[in-house]
Amino acid sequence: MPGSGPSVQTAASAPSPERIAELDGLRGAAVLLVVAWHYLDTFSSPWLTPFRLGWTGVDLFFVLSGYLIGGILLDNRDRRSYFKPFYGRRIHRIFPLYYAWVALVLLLHMPADAPRWSYAVFAQNFFIGAHPTWDSVWIGHTWSLAIEEQFYLLAPLFIRFVPPRALPWIGGAVLAGAPVCRWLMPAGWPLAANVLTPGRADTLVFGVLAAGLVRHPPALGWLQRRRRVLWTATVLISLPVLYLSAHFRSISRMHPMWYSLIAMAYVCVLLSSVVHPPALVSRLLRMRALQKAGALSFAIYIFHLPLFAAVHNLTGSPLLAGLAGGAATLALAQLSSDYFEGPLLRRGRTKYRYT
């Protein structure tokens, strides 16, 4: 999932598009939620109830992506070099590791229900949405990257060409329209609300609107003066989500408004972390483990499920698959960061500059 810059700043510098340590911690929490969901889903212990909503780590990724990408686009919307630096950096961030993994899966003839070409053009989520089951564990989890890429196609156009005063109105229309899209999804497509971009657009737009909010001095000042109000709202909105975790049964049976409520909870957490988090929350989000997971989150997301499946197929033990698959995931993610992703990201930042 996207990172946006080399430096780490304090949460007080909210309007900056550069990396904020607390947001790196949230990114780490997001990927660990997803890993926990996939690794613990094979167990049925009531002690694992808190992890039933681990899949919402993807929602947190979407909110973070909307915030970070929206912030970059808003900060550079009037620059002469707008599209080229944005897409040049995004290509260096996503394409190398993604296409390397897709090529490996295809070369090894791993199973995939969606047409192979759909993975090459980030259209796999449309085919997954039209089927009653998830695609192959080797590659199907990349549906969320397809949503990200489709967001990258649309967001720069809107932010560049739509008058600034009209953007909040368009954002509000998306927030209202996404639940309707989820509600209108065909009954025979139980995964469509979860994996199709129109049904998840509100989660991304929540992040974009949050980026605009902290770039509006009166709004940012209001939030900074009323931090307790923001944290109270975070707690109150999160309570129904906690209720959902205790009663969650299936994504395909979830009411369309739950997605919006989850996104609202995460955007409140994000704003609280950006505006000025309480000292305890800041320390938690700055924990070394979360920072490391956040820095490696994209590679962890790509590798964690296939490696778990590979070990599970060899041993038949979900516990061993979780331990060995997790260790192998971290090792591969670190190697990718050091020798593959890292050099390419630095090249992208050096070659593509906003002027």
C-alpha positions in Angstrom: 0.0 0.0 0.0 1.2 3.5 -0.8 3.8 5.4 1.1 4.5 8.9 0.1 7.9 10.2 1.2 11.2 9.6 2.8 11.1 11.6 6.0 9.2 11.0 9.2 7.5 14.0 10.8 5.5 14.7 13.8 1.7 14.5 13.8 1.5 18.2 14.4 2.6 18.9 10.8 -0.6 17.5 9.4 -0.8 19.2 6.0 2.6 17.8 4.9 2.4 15.0 2.3 5.5 13.5 3.8 5.5 10.5 6.0 4.0 10.9 9.5 5.1 8.4 12.1 1.6 7.8 13.5 0.3 7.1 10.0 3.1 4.6 9.4 1.9 2.9 12.6 -1.6 2.9 11.3 -0.4 1.3 8.1 1.4 -1.3 10.1 -1.8 -2.0 12.1 -3.7 -2.3 8.9 -1.5 -5.0 7.4 -1.3 -6.9 10.6 -5.1 -6.9 10.9 -5.3 -8.5 7.4 -2.6 -11.0 8.2 -4.3 -12.0 11.4 -7.6 -12.4 9.6 -6.1 -14.7 7.0 -3.9 -16.7 9.4 -6.5 -17.1 12.2 -9.6 -17.7 10.0 -9.0 -21.5 10.1 -9.4 -21.5 13.9 -12.8 -21.3 15.6 -11.9 -20.4 19.1 -14.1 -17.7 20.8 -10.9 -16.1 22.0 -10.3 -15.1 18.4 -13.5 -13.0 18.2 -11.6 -9.7 18.2 -9.9 -10.7 15.0 -13.2 -11.4 13.1 -13.0 -7.9 11.6 -9.4 -8.2 10.6 -10.4 -8.0 7.0 -11.3 -4.3 7.7 -7.5 -3.6 7.7 -8.1 -3.2 4.0 -10.6 -0.4 4.8 -8.0 1.2 6.9 -5.6 1.0 4.0 -8.2 2.6 1.7 -8.7 5.5 4.1 -4.9 6.0 4.5 -4.5 5.8 0.7 -7.3 8.4 0.2 -5.6 10.7 2.7 -2.1 10.3 1.5 -2.8 10.3 -2.3 -5.5 13.0 -1.9 -3.0 15.2 0.0 -0.3 14.8 -2.6 -2.7 15.7 -5.4 -4.2 18.7 -3.5 -0.8 20.0 -2.7 0.3 19.9 -6.3 -2.9 20.5 -8.2 -1.7 23.8 -9.7 1.8 22.7 -10.6 2.9 22.4 -14.2 4.2 18.9 -13.8 1.2 17.2 -12.1 0.4 14.0 -13.9 3.9 12.8 -14.8 5.4 12.9 -11.3 2.3 11.3 -9.7 2.1 8.4 -12.1 5.9 8.0 -12.4 6.1 7.6 -8.6 3.0 5.3 -8.4 4.4 3.1 -11.1 7.7 2.7 -9.2 5.8 2.0 -6.0 3.3 -0.6 -7.3 4.2 -2.1 -10.6 7.6 -3.8 -10.0 6.7 -6.0 -7.1 3.1 -6.6 -8.3 4.0 -7.6 -11.8 6.9 -9.7 -10.6 4.5 -11.7 -8.4 1.9 -12.0 -11.1 4.5 -13.2 -13.6 5.7 -15.8 -11.0 2.2 -17.1 -10.4 1.6 -17.4 -14.2 4.9 -19.1 -14.9 4.2 -21.6 -12.1 0.7 -22.2 -13.5 -0.9 -21.4 -10.2 -4.7 -21.7 -10.2 -6.8 -18.5 -10.8 -10.5 -18.2 -11.6 -10.4 -14.7 -13.0 -8.9 -14.4 -16.5 -5.1 -14.1 -16.4 -5.2 -10.9 -18.5 -7.4 -9.2 -15.9 -4.5 -9.3 -13.4 -2.3 -7.6 -16.0 -4.7 -4.6 -16.3 -5.9 -4.5 -12.6 -9.4 -5.6 -13.6 -9.5 -8.8 -11.5 -11.9 -7.3 -8.9 -14.7 -7.1 -11.5 -14.4 -10.9 -12.2 -14.1 -11.7 -8.5 -17.1 -9.6 -7.7 -19.2 -11.6 -10.3 -18.4 -14.9 -8.6 -19.7 -16.4 -5.4 -16.2 -17.4 -4.0 -12.8 -15.7 -3.7 -10.2 -16.3 -6.3 -7.0 -18.3 -5.8 -5.1 -17.7 -2.5 -2.0 -17.2 -4.7 -3.2 -14.1 -6.3 -6.8 -13.3 -5.6 -6.1 -11.0 -2.6 -4.7 -8.4 -5.1 -8.4 -7.3 -5.8 -7.7 -4.4 -3.4 -4.8 -3.3 -5.5 -7.1 -3.2 -8.5 -9.4 -0.8 -6.5 -6.3 1.3 -5.7 -5.2 1.6 -9.3 -8.7 2.5 -10.5 -8.7 5.2 -7.8 -5.4 6.4 -9.2 -6.9 6.9 -12.6 -9.9 9.0 -11.4 -8.7 11.0 -8.4 -6.0 13.0 -10.3 -8.5 14.1 -12.9 -11.1 15.2 -10.4 -8.6 17.1 -8.2 -6.9 18.7 -11.2 -10.0 19.9 -13.2 -12.9 20.2 -10.8 -13.1 23.7 -9.0 -11.9 23.3 -5.4 -15.3 24.5 -4.0 -17.1 21.7 -5.9 -14.8 18.9 -4.7 -16.5 18.5 -1.2 -19.9 18.3 -2.9 -18.7 15.6 -5.2 -17.1 13.8 -2.3 -20.4 14.0 -0.4 -22.2 12.6 -3.4 -19.8 9.6 -3.4 -20.3 9.1 0.3 -24.1 9.0 -0.2 -23.9 6.9 -3.4 -21.5 4.1 -2.4 -24.0 2.5 0.1 -26.7 2.7 -2.6 -24.3 0.9 -5.0 -23.6 -1.8 -2.5 -27.4 -2.2 -1.9 -28.0 -2.5 -5.6 -25.5 -5.2 -6.2 -27.0 -8.4 -7.7 -27.9 -11.1 -5.1 -25.9 -13.6 -7.2 -22.8 -11.5 -6.7 -22.2 -11.8 -2.9 -18.7 -10.4 -3.0 -19.4 -7.5 -5.3 -20.1 -5.0 -2.6 -16.8 -5.7 -1.1 -14.5 -5.8 -4.1 -16.0 -3.5 -6.7 -14.7 0.1 -6.8 -18.2 1.8 -6.7 -19.0 0.0 -3.5 -15.7 0.9 -1.8 -15.4 4.5 -3.2 -16.7 6.1 0.0 -13.8 4.6 2.0 -11.3 6.2 -0.3 -13.2 9.5 -0.4 -13.4 9.7 3.4 -9.6 9.8 3.3 -9.5 12.4 0.5 -11.9 14.6 2.4 -9.8 14.2 5.6 -6.8 15.4 3.6 -8.7 18.5 2.4 -10.0 19.1 5.9 -6.5 19.4 7.5 -5.4 21.7 4.6 -8.2 24.1 5.5 -6.8 26.3 8.3 -10.1 27.1 10.0 -11.1 23.4 10.0 -7.7 22.2 11.2 -7.8 24.9 14.0 -11.2 23.7 15.1 -10.1 20.1 15.2 -6.9 21.0 17.2 -9.0 23.0 19.7 -11.5 20.2 20.1 -9.4 17.1 20.3 -11.6 15.5 23.0 -14.6 15.9 20.8 -12.8 14.1 18.0 -11.7 11.2 20.3 -15.2 11.0 21.7 -16.6 10.7 18.2 -14.0 8.0 17.4 -15.1 6.0 20.5 -18.8 6.4 19.8 -18.5 5.4 16.2 -16.2 2.5 17.0 -18.7 0.9 19.5 -21.1 -0.4 16.8 -18.1 -1.7 14.9 -17.0 -3.7 18.0 -20.6 -5.0 18.2 -20.3 -6.1 14.6 -17.1 -8.0 15.5 -18.9 -10.1 18.1 -21.8 -10.9 15.7 -20.0 -11.0 12.4 -20.8 -14.0 10.3 -20.1 -13.3 6.6 -19.1 -10.4 4.4 -21.8 -11.4 1.9 -24.5 -11.0 4.5 -23.3 -7.6 5.9 -25.7 -4.6 5.6 -24.3 -2.0 3.1 -24.2 0.7 5.8 -21.7 -1.3 7.9 -18.9 -0.5 5.4 -19.6 3.2 5.8 -19.6 3.0 9.6 -16.3 1.1 9.5 -14.8 3.8 7.2 -16.1 6.6 9.5 -14.4 4.9 12.5 -11.1 4.6 10.7 -11.2 8.2 9.4 -11.8 9.4 12.9 -8.8 7.4 14.1 -6.7 8.8 11.2 -7.7 12.5 12.0 -7.1 12.0 15.7 -3.6 10.6 14.8 -2.9 13.5 12.4 -4.2 16.4 14.4 -2.6 15.6 17.8 -2.9 12.1 19.2 -2.8 11.6 23.0 0.7 10.7 24.2 -0.2 7.0 24.8 -1.7 6.6 21.3 1.3 8.3 19.8 3.7 6.0 21.6 1.7 2.9 20.6 1.6 3.9 16.9 5.3 4.7 17.1 6.2 1.2 18.4 9.0 -0.3 16.4 7.0 -3.4 15.4 4.2 -1.3 13.9 6.7 1.1 12.2 8.5 -1.8 10.6 5.3 -3.5 9.5 4.1 -0.2 8.0 7.4 0.3 6.1 7.1 -3.3 4.7 3.3 -3.3 4.4 3.0 -3.6 0.6 5.4 -6.6 0.3 3.8 -8.2 3.4 0.4 -7.9 1.8 1.6 -9.5 -1.4 3.4 -12.4 0.2 1.6 -13.3 3.4 -1.3 -15.3 2.0 0.5 -17.3 -0.7 3.3 -18.3 1.7 0.7 -19.3 4.4 -1.1 -21.4 1.8 2.2 -23.0 0.6 3.2 -24.1 4.1 -0.3 -25.2 4.9 -0.4 -27.4 1.8 2.9 -29.0 2.7 2.3 -29.6 6.4 -1.5 -29.5 6.9 -1.0 -27.5 10.1 -2.5 -24.0 10.3 -0.3 -23.2 13.3 2.9 -24.1 11.5 1.7 -22.4 8.4 1.1 -19.2 10.4 4.5 -19.3 12.1 6.6 -20.4 9.1 4.6 -18.4 6.6 4.8 -15.3 8.8 8.5 -15.6 9.2 9.1 -16.2 5.5 6.8 -13.2 4.7 8.8 -10.9 6.9 12.1 -12.1 5.5 11.0 -11.7 1.9 9.5 -8.3 2.6 12.7 -7.1 4.1 14.8 -8.4 1.2 12.4 -6.8 -1.2 12.7 -3.5 0.6 16.5 -3.6 0.7 17.3 -4.8 -2.8 14.2 -4.3 -5.0 11.5 -1.9 -3.8 13.8 0.5 -2.0 16.1 1.3 -4.9 13.2 1.7 -7.2 11.3 4.0 -4.9 14.4 6.2 -4.5 14.8 6.2 -8.3 11.1 7.2 -8.7 11.4 10.1 -6.2 14.6 11.3 -7.8 13.5 11.1 -11.4 9.9 12.4 -11.0 9.7 15.7 -9.2 6.8 18.1 -9.0 7.8 21.5 -10.5 
